[in-house]
Amino acid sequence: MKKCKCKCGCKILKLLAKLFGVLLLANVALFVVFFFDLDGKLLFHVVEPFLKKHYDNMERKDTLKTPYDVAKYVKPDYDK
């Protein structure tokens, strides 16, 4: 192999080769995540139990104990 006379051209080619390698590895990693549905498994096994634990322990207003007065909120059309 001949040595390149200009050092700038060789540096650019090495940089482009490294960039291509990094992009190729990123593409392979994203394909593996997609193929094995790793993002969905992470959400199902890690995030969802955490959210269930958090939101199931929240205090809520009991809607069955609140009074419901139909005449107060609903005005029927036939009472004209």
Steps between C-alpha positions, in 0.01 A plus 500: 500500500620845417515758768285803448691819441240726656432432866167681500344255252606198705361649819168571334477144364582353843240725661237399244585132551459534878175692456369230265596232755323681783188549288505134399524389864217735598284360220570142613419590862171665400408197286564265794279715725226498235528128413482375859254773611733599783337840549159340554645245740671776695173693527305188601744363758652817647295814436147360527544337845652823628206703367246251635660511843500880495146557372332217692616652830360847425211623708190566294163653565232234548247576229242264649465714813437828321137601475347511157202724458356452153260792520784734588723413204270377224214706361276284287354640179146381572456737802435804282 
